Amino acid sequence: MSVNPNWNAGELEQIIRTWLADESNHENLVVQPAAEIESYLSWHGGSDGGDAASELLWIFLWRLRRVLIDLLERKPDAPAGMNRAHLYNFWQFRIRSAIFLQGAGKKRRAAFRFSETGLLMAHALALGRLDEAATVGRILAAGIAEGMVSGEGASVLGSFMMQLYSRWRRQPLPQYRRDAADPGDYRRLLDTWSLQDEVAFTAAVKAACDFHTQLSGDLDSEQYYEYTNEAWRLYPVEILAVLRLRQALGLSMPEVSHPLLDSPLGVLYEPQSPPPDPLLERVIEKYRAELQTL
């Protein structure tokens, strides 16, 4: 396999910069969601709050793109900013999954796509937030049995991350539907990430990087693509997740040259404590008072 000829880092970066320059995107994904959250926080009655929790996701998607550009520009506070962005995604998952599982047994639509939970887990690992990644995996494993996720038959990434979680935590795989996606060229990473064999692992990383670009494409294409958001096409969190787990084992960390990794987005940064975020902290406090399982 080789790099997808339609994958172009410069073009993807420019798309993101153009998107950020459109003030309506900030209004729709940050200003309005923050106002909705404030409205929820000021409400003193009980509520399942699912819609309010979902507003955190929109803010995350804007911040992800903003901080990705900051990383590319090598701004010193960008790694902390990426951790802050991730927390919005992590807590919307925690809250929405708690609401879903609290009503276990009721017929309801799936709350998450398998691909987006895989990305969340991978992002947590890439940032060195191993406890949060383990929490996502544990909740996901329980949620699969309850119908919390959809798309197991399509998401290569979701299947890969669930299997990686299983091997990392030495936990049995949850019972997938029969047509769960095969990890494809990620399988070599599953087989080599915890081995001393640096040559085999390096080859597996390069193959997985090529695979990432092959899985990247437009949402409106007739073909299914795993990575349709330009940010995830540029930011190889699943590769970084594997590198982080290998680092945690104290194994050798080979230098791998690939267009996905030869940029500030292909670096394992030291785990960062993000700056305080009063809005997010208030959301977490209110939901913890309402949800027993949070």
Phi, psi and chi 1 to 4 in degrees:
 res  aa     phi    psi   chi1   chi2   chi3   chi4
   1 MET       -  153.7 -172.8  170.2  -70.8      -
   2 SER  -135.1  175.6   59.5      -      -      -
   3 VAL   -64.0  135.7  174.7      -      -      -
   4 ASN   -60.1  121.2 -178.3  -11.5      -      -
   5 PRO   -61.8  -19.1   21.7  -32.7      -      -
   6 ASN   -87.0   -4.8  -65.0  -39.3      -      -
   7 TRP   -89.4  118.2 -174.9   91.3      -      -
   8 ASN  -135.4  111.9 -175.3  -66.4      -      -
   9 ALA   -59.8  -42.3      -      -      -      -
  10 GLY   -63.2  -41.5      -      -      -      -
  11 GLU   -67.2  -40.6  -70.8 -179.9    1.1      -
  12 LEU   -64.7  -41.9  -68.1  169.5      -      -
  13 GLU   -61.2  -42.0  178.3 -178.3  -18.9      -
  14 GLN   -66.2  -37.4 -172.3   54.6   51.6      -
  15 ILE   -59.9  -43.2  -69.9  170.9      -      -
  16 ILE   -66.7  -42.6  -65.0  170.4      -      -
  17 ARG   -62.0  -42.1  -72.4 -176.7 -179.5  -84.0
  18 THR   -64.1  -41.5  -59.4      -      -      -
  19 TRP   -62.1  -43.0 -174.0   91.3      -      -
  20 LEU   -67.3  -29.7  -72.1  168.8      -      -
  21 ALA   -72.7  -15.3      -      -      -      -
  22 ASP   -82.7  107.1 -175.0  -17.3      -      -
  23 GLU   -61.9  -23.9  -66.8 -175.3    2.3      -
  24 SER   -65.5  -29.0   67.1      -      -      -
  25 ASN   -67.7  -39.2  -72.2  -39.3      -      -
  26 HIS   -66.3  -39.6 -175.6  -93.7      -      -
  27 GLU   -62.7  -45.3  175.4   70.1   23.9      -
  28 ASN   -77.5  -30.5  -66.6  -27.4      -      -
  29 LEU  -106.2   -9.6  -88.3   72.4      -      -
  30 VAL  -126.9  -57.2  177.5      -      -      -
  31 VAL   -64.7  -53.0  176.8      -      -      -
  32 GLN   -65.3  -45.7  -69.0 -177.1   15.3      -
  33 PRO   -59.4  -40.4  -28.4   37.8      -      -
  34 ALA   -62.2  -37.7      -      -      -      -
  35 ALA   -65.9  -40.2      -      -      -      -
  36 GLU   -62.9  -40.8  -69.5  -69.2  -27.0      -
  37 ILE   -65.2  -43.2  -69.2  170.7      -      -
  38 GLU   -60.1  -38.6  -72.0  -71.2   -4.5      -
  39 SER   -63.2  -42.3  176.9      -      -      -
  40 TYR   -64.7  -42.5  167.0   68.7      -      -
  41 LEU   -64.4  -28.5  -69.0  172.5      -      -
  42 SER   -84.9   -8.0   65.2      -      -      -
  43 TRP   -84.4  126.7  172.6 -112.4      -      -
  44 HIS   -96.9   -4.0  -61.8  -69.6      -      -
  45 GLY   -85.0  171.6      -      -      -      -
  46 GLY   -78.3  150.3      -      -      -      -
  47 SER  -161.9  147.2  168.2      -      -      -
  48 ASP   -73.1  -18.2   70.6    6.3      -      -
  49 GLY    64.2   13.2      -      -      -      -
  50 GLY   -58.5  -41.8      -      -      -      -
  51 ASP   -66.0  -39.9  -70.0  -19.8      -      -
  52 ALA   -64.6  -40.2      -      -      -      -
  53 ALA   -63.3  -36.1      -      -      -      -
  54 SER   -64.0  -26.2  -62.0      -      -      -
  55 GLU   -62.8  -27.3  -58.4  -64.1  -20.8      -
  56 LEU   -62.4  -33.0  -63.3  174.7      -      -
  57 LEU   -64.1  -40.7  178.5   60.5      -      -
  58 TRP   -63.9  -41.1  -60.0  119.8      -      -
  59 ILE   -64.0  -40.8  -61.0  175.7      -      -
  60 PHE   -58.4  -45.4  160.2   71.6      -      -
  61 LEU   -63.3  -34.1  -70.6  171.9      -      -
  62 TRP   -71.3  -46.1 -170.0   89.5      -      -
  63 ARG   -65.2  -35.3  -73.3 -171.6  170.7  179.5
  64 LEU   -56.1  -48.1  171.8   66.8      -      -
  65 ARG   -67.1  -41.0  -67.7  173.9  172.2   90.7
  66 ARG   -62.5  -46.7  175.1   65.1  -89.8  166.3
  67 VAL   -74.5  -29.3 -179.3      -      -      -
  68 LEU   -59.3  -43.4 -175.8  145.3      -      -
  69 ILE   -66.0  -38.5  -64.2  -59.9      -      -
  70 ASP   -61.0  -39.3  -69.0  -16.8      -      -
  71 LEU   -64.1  -43.8  -78.2  171.6      -      -
  72 LEU   -62.8  -30.6  -72.4  171.2      -      -
  73 GLU   -87.6    3.9  -66.2  178.3  -10.9      -
  74 ARG    58.6   36.8  -57.6 -179.8 -172.3  -84.9
  75 LYS   -70.0  133.9  -67.4 -176.0  177.6  178.5
  76 PRO   -62.5  -27.2   18.4  -30.3      -      -
  77 ASP   -92.2    3.8   59.5  -12.8      -      -
  78 ALA   -63.2  -43.5      -      -      -      -
  79 PRO   -58.4  -41.5  -27.9   37.5      -      -
  80 ALA   -64.9  -37.3      -      -      -      -
  81 GLY   -64.6  -35.5      -      -      -      -
  82 MET   -68.0  -37.2 -174.9   58.7   82.4      -
  83 ASN   -63.7  -39.3  -80.8  -98.4      -      -
  84 ARG   -64.4  -42.9 -175.9 -176.2 -177.2 -169.5
  85 ALA   -60.9  -44.8      -      -      -      -
  86 HIS   -57.7  -39.1  157.3   76.6      -      -
  87 LEU   -61.6  -32.1  -73.9  175.9      -      -
  88 TYR   -63.1  -41.0  -90.0   73.1      -      -
  89 ASN   -70.6  -42.8 -164.7   17.9      -      -
  90 PHE   -61.4  -44.9  174.6   73.5      -      -
  91 TRP   -76.8  -28.8  -80.9  103.5      -      -
  92 GLN   -65.8  -34.6   67.9   85.1   20.9      -
  93 PHE   -68.0  -47.1  171.7   79.4      -      -
  94 ARG   -57.3  -46.5  -77.1  -71.2  -48.0  -85.1
  95 ILE   -68.3  -50.4  -66.0  164.5      -      -
  96 ARG   -66.0  -36.9  -69.8  170.2   61.1 -156.5
  97 SER   -69.8  -35.9   60.8      -      -      -
  98 ALA   -64.1  -41.3      -      -      -      -
  99 ILE   -62.6  -44.3  -67.5  168.7      -      -
 100 PHE   -63.6  -50.7 -174.6   96.4      -      -
 101 LEU   -71.5  -24.4  -66.0  173.0      -      -
 102 GLN   -65.8  -25.7 -167.7  162.4  -75.3      -
 103 GLY  -103.1   30.0      -      -      -      -
 104 ALA   -54.6  139.2      -      -      -      -
 105 GLY    99.7  -21.1      -      -      -      -
 106 LYS   -82.2  145.7  -62.6  179.0 -179.0  178.3
 107 LYS   -75.4  124.1  -70.5 -174.8  177.5 -179.3
 108 ARG  -156.9  162.5   55.1  179.0   63.0 -167.6
 109 ARG   -72.0  153.0  -68.4 -178.3  179.4  178.9
 110 ALA   -59.3  142.2      -      -      -      -
 111 ALA   -89.8  -22.0      -      -      -      -
 112 PHE  -140.6  154.5  -56.2   96.3      -      -
 113 ARG   -88.2  145.5  -65.7 -168.3  -56.5  -86.4
 114 PHE   -58.0  -36.9 -155.8   29.9      -      -
 115 SER   -64.7  -42.2   56.3      -      -      -
 116 GLU   -71.6  -30.9   65.4 -173.2   11.1      -
 117 THR   -72.3  -34.7   52.5      -      -      -
 118 GLY   -63.3  -41.5      -      -      -      -
 119 LEU   -64.3  -40.6  -79.3  167.1      -      -
 120 LEU   -61.2  -46.5  170.9   59.2      -      -
 121 MET   -63.8  -43.3 -167.1 -165.9  -51.2      -
 122 ALA   -63.1  -41.0      -      -      -      -
 123 HIS   -64.2  -42.1 -161.5 -165.8      -      -
 124 ALA   -60.3  -44.2      -      -      -      -
 125 LEU   -65.0  -44.2  -74.2  171.1      -      -
 126 ALA   -57.6  -35.3      -      -      -      -
 127 LEU   -84.8   -1.9  -64.0  173.9      -      -
 128 GLY    81.7   16.8      -      -      -      -
 129 ARG   -95.8   69.5  -52.4 -178.1   76.6   91.4
 130 LEU   -66.5  -36.4  -86.4   61.5      -      -
 131 ASP   -63.6  -39.8  -71.6  -14.9      -      -
 132 GLU   -68.5  -39.0  -70.1  171.7    8.6      -
 133 ALA   -61.5  -41.0      -      -      -      -
 134 ALA   -65.3  -37.1      -      -      -      -
 135 THR   -63.5  -44.4  -63.5      -      -      -
 136 VAL   -60.4  -45.6  173.7      -      -      -
 137 GLY   -62.0  -41.8      -      -      -      -
 138 ARG   -64.7  -46.0  173.1  179.4   54.6   78.7
 139 ILE   -66.4  -39.6  -67.1  172.5      -      -
 140 LEU   -64.0  -43.4 -178.4   55.0      -      -
 141 ALA   -59.4  -41.2      -      -      -      -
 142 ALA   -71.5  -36.7      -      -      -      -
 143 GLY   -71.3  -29.2      -      -      -      -
 144 ILE   -58.8  -43.3  -73.5  173.1      -      -
 145 ALA   -64.8  -25.3      -      -      -      -
 146 GLU   -96.1    2.5  -61.4  -66.6  -19.9      -
 147 GLY    79.2   25.8      -      -      -      -
 148 MET   -74.6  -24.6 -171.2  177.2   75.8      -
 149 VAL  -119.1  156.3  -61.4      -      -      -
 150 SER  -128.3  162.7   62.9      -      -      -
 151 GLY    89.3   18.5      -      -      -      -
 152 GLU   -62.5  -28.2  -60.2  102.6  -48.8      -
 153 GLY   -78.0  -12.6      -      -      -      -
 154 ALA  -110.3  -34.5      -      -      -      -
 155 SER   -83.3  105.7  179.5      -      -      -
 156 VAL   -64.5  -42.3  172.3      -      -      -
 157 LEU   -64.1  -45.2  174.4   70.9      -      -
 158 GLY   -58.5  -44.1      -      -      -      -
 159 SER   -63.5  -43.5 -178.8      -      -      -
 160 PHE   -61.0  -47.9  165.0   64.9      -      -
 161 MET   -68.1  -35.0  -71.7  -53.6  -56.4      -
 162 MET   -67.4  -38.3 -160.4   69.5 -110.5      -
 163 GLN   -70.8  -37.2  -67.7 -169.1   47.1      -
 164 LEU   -63.3  -43.6 -178.9   64.2      -      -
 165 TYR   -58.5  -44.7  167.3   80.2      -      -
 166 SER   -59.4  -43.1  176.2      -      -      -
 167 ARG   -73.4  -40.4  -61.8 -171.1 -171.8 -159.1
 168 TRP   -63.0  -46.2  165.9   42.3      -      -
 169 ARG   -92.1   -2.3  -55.4  -63.3  -67.1 -179.3
 170 ARG    54.8   50.3  -61.6 -178.6 -178.8  179.9
 171 GLN  -116.4  147.2  -57.7  -91.6  -15.8      -
 172 PRO   -67.2  148.4   24.6  -33.9      -      -
 173 LEU   -67.0  142.8  -85.4  171.3      -      -
 174 PRO   -68.3  164.3   24.4  -33.3      -      -
 175 GLN   -77.2  101.9  -67.3  -61.8  -48.6      -
 176 TYR   -76.9  166.6  -67.5  105.3      -      -
 177 ARG   -68.4  160.5   45.2 -172.0  -83.6 -176.9
 178 ARG   -65.4  -29.0  -68.7 -176.0  178.5 -179.7
 179 ASP   -99.8   31.8   61.6  -17.9      -      -
 180 ALA   -57.0  143.4      -      -      -      -
 181 ALA   -63.0  146.4      -      -      -      -
 182 ASP   -83.5  141.6 -174.4  -84.3      -      -
 183 PRO   -65.6  -10.4  -19.9   31.6      -      -
 184 GLY    60.7 -132.1      -      -      -      -
 185 ASP   -75.6    1.4  -85.2   20.3      -      -
 186 TYR   -80.0  -14.7  -72.8  137.2      -      -
 187 ARG   -60.5  -34.3 -175.6  169.1  -65.6  -76.6
 188 ARG   -63.5  -32.5  -66.8  168.3   68.3 -177.6
 189 LEU   -66.4  -41.2  -80.8 -177.6      -      -
 190 LEU   -58.9  -35.4  -69.7  170.9      -      -
 191 ASP   -85.4  -14.9  -65.7  -22.6      -      -
 192 THR  -123.9  -11.4   60.6      -      -      -
 193 TRP   -62.0  -28.6   71.5  -87.6      -      -
 194 SER  -105.1   14.6   60.5      -      -      -
 195 LEU   -99.9  156.8  -58.9 -179.2      -      -
 196 GLN   -73.6  -18.5  -65.8  -80.1   -1.2      -
 197 ASP   -67.8   95.7 -169.7  -21.8      -      -
 198 GLU   -69.1  -34.7 -171.5  172.7  -52.1      -
 199 VAL   -64.9  -47.2  173.3      -      -      -
 200 ALA   -65.2  -39.9      -      -      -      -
 201 PHE   -66.8  -41.9  177.2   66.3      -      -
 202 THR   -60.2  -44.1  -61.6      -      -      -
 203 ALA   -62.5  -37.9      -      -      -      -
 204 ALA   -66.5  -39.7      -      -      -      -
 205 VAL   -64.1  -45.1  170.6      -      -      -
 206 LYS   -62.2  -42.9  -72.0 -175.8  175.7 -179.3
 207 ALA   -63.9  -39.4      -      -      -      -
 208 ALA   -68.5  -36.2      -      -      -      -
 209 CYS   -64.1  -44.2  -74.1      -      -      -
 210 ASP   -59.3  -42.3  -74.8  -11.6      -      -
 211 PHE   -61.6  -40.1 -166.0   43.6      -      -
 212 HIS   -57.1  -45.1  178.7  107.3      -      -
 213 THR   -68.0  -33.3   68.2      -      -      -
 214 GLN   -69.1  -27.0  -64.2  -70.0  -19.4      -
 215 LEU   -88.6    4.2  -66.4  173.1      -      -
 216 SER  -100.6  130.2  -61.6      -      -      -
 217 GLY  -175.4  178.3      -      -      -      -
 218 ASP   -75.1  144.8  -66.3  -26.9      -      -
 219 LEU   -63.5  -34.8 -179.2   61.7      -      -
 220 ASP   -85.7   10.3   58.4    1.2      -      -
 221 SER   -74.3  153.8  171.2      -      -      -
 222 GLU   -68.3  -23.5  -67.3 -177.5    0.9      -
 223 GLN   -88.3  146.2  179.7  177.1  -18.2      -
 224 TYR   -78.6  129.7  170.7   81.7      -      -
 225 TYR  -121.7  141.2  -72.7  107.0      -      -
 226 GLU   -73.3  -42.1 -166.5   76.1   50.4      -
 227 TYR  -111.6  102.5  -51.2  107.0      -      -
 228 THR  -106.5  -29.2   54.8      -      -      -
 229 ASN   -70.3  128.0 -178.1  -41.2      -      -
 230 GLU   -57.3  -32.5  -69.7   82.3    8.3      -
 231 ALA   -62.8  -46.6      -      -      -      -
 232 TRP   -71.2  -24.7  -65.0  127.4      -      -
 233 ARG   -67.0  -34.1  -68.8 -166.6 -131.7  177.1
 234 LEU   -87.0  -28.9  -86.2  177.2      -      -
 235 TYR  -105.7  101.0 -171.5   19.7      -      -
 236 PRO   -82.5   67.7   33.6  -35.6      -      -
 237 VAL   -64.1  -31.6  -72.5      -      -      -
 238 GLU   -69.4  -32.2   82.0  -75.6   14.0      -
 239 ILE   -70.9  -44.9  -50.7  -63.2      -      -
 240 LEU   -63.1  -33.8  -64.4  174.6      -      -
 241 ALA   -60.5  -44.4      -      -      -      -
 242 VAL   -66.4  -42.4  171.3      -      -      -
 243 LEU   -61.4  -38.6  -67.9  172.7      -      -
 244 ARG   -65.1  -41.6 -176.9   71.9   73.4 -179.2
 245 LEU   -66.7  -38.4  -71.3  179.1      -      -
 246 ARG   -64.3  -42.4 -174.8  173.5  176.1   85.5
 247 GLN   -59.1  -41.5 -179.2 -172.2   67.1      -
 248 ALA   -63.4  -27.1      -      -      -      -
 249 LEU   -81.4   -7.0  -70.9  178.9      -      -
 250 GLY    76.4   20.1      -      -      -      -
 251 LEU   -85.0  164.9  -64.3  171.8      -      -
 252 SER   -61.3  145.8   62.1      -      -      -
 253 MET  -117.3   90.2  -61.1  -68.8  -72.6      -
 254 PRO   -66.3  148.7   26.1  -35.0      -      -
 255 GLU   -82.7  120.3  -67.3 -174.1   10.2      -
 256 VAL  -115.3  123.4 -177.7      -      -      -
 257 SER   -95.9  123.7 -180.0      -      -      -
 258 HIS  -161.6  147.1 -170.8  -82.5      -      -
 259 PRO   -52.4  -30.2  -27.8   34.8      -      -
 260 LEU   -72.2  -30.5  -93.4  174.5      -      -
 261 LEU  -102.3  -16.9  -60.4  176.5      -      -
 262 ASP   -85.7   52.2  -63.0  -20.7      -      -
 263 SER  -157.7  168.2   91.1      -      -      -
 264 PRO   -60.9  -13.0  -25.7   36.4      -      -
 265 LEU   -84.8  -10.8  -57.7 -177.8      -      -
 266 GLY  -104.9   28.0      -      -      -      -
 267 VAL  -112.9  141.0  175.5      -      -      -
 268 LEU   -87.5  106.3  -76.3 -177.5      -      -
 269 TYR   -85.6  155.5  -64.5   96.2      -      -
 270 GLU   -61.8  140.8  -70.9  -62.8  -44.3      -
 271 PRO   -54.0  136.1  -27.5   36.1      -      -
 272 GLN  -119.0  145.3  -58.9  -81.7  -29.3      -
 273 SER   -94.8  115.9  -63.8      -      -      -
 274 PRO   -69.7  159.5   26.0  -33.7      -      -
 275 PRO   -65.3  158.6   23.2  -33.4      -      -
 276 PRO   -56.7  145.1  -22.4   33.0      -      -
 277 ASP  -131.9   92.8 -168.4  -47.5      -      -
 278 PRO   -55.6  -39.5  -25.5   35.5      -      -
 279 LEU   -62.9  -49.1  178.5   65.1      -      -
 280 LEU   -64.3  -40.2 -178.4   58.1      -      -
 281 GLU   -62.3  -38.4  -70.2  168.2    2.5      -
 282 ARG   -68.9  -37.5  -72.1  164.4   58.3 -148.7
 283 VAL   -61.4  -48.7  170.2      -      -      -
 284 ILE   -60.7  -43.9  -64.5  168.9      -      -
 285 GLU   -61.2  -43.6 -179.6 -178.7    4.3      -
 286 LYS   -68.0  -42.9 -174.8  169.0 -179.9   68.8
 287 TYR   -67.8  -35.6  -83.7  112.7      -      -
 288 ARG   -63.0  -30.1  -81.8 -177.5  165.4  157.1
 289 ALA   -75.3  -21.3      -      -      -      -
 290 GLU  -101.3  -27.0  -66.9 -174.8    2.8      -
 291 LEU  -114.3  119.3  -63.1  168.3      -      -
 292 GLN   -65.4  -29.4  -61.7  176.7   -7.5      -
 293 THR   -93.2    4.8   57.6      -      -      -
 294 LEU   -89.5      - -167.3   61.8      -      -
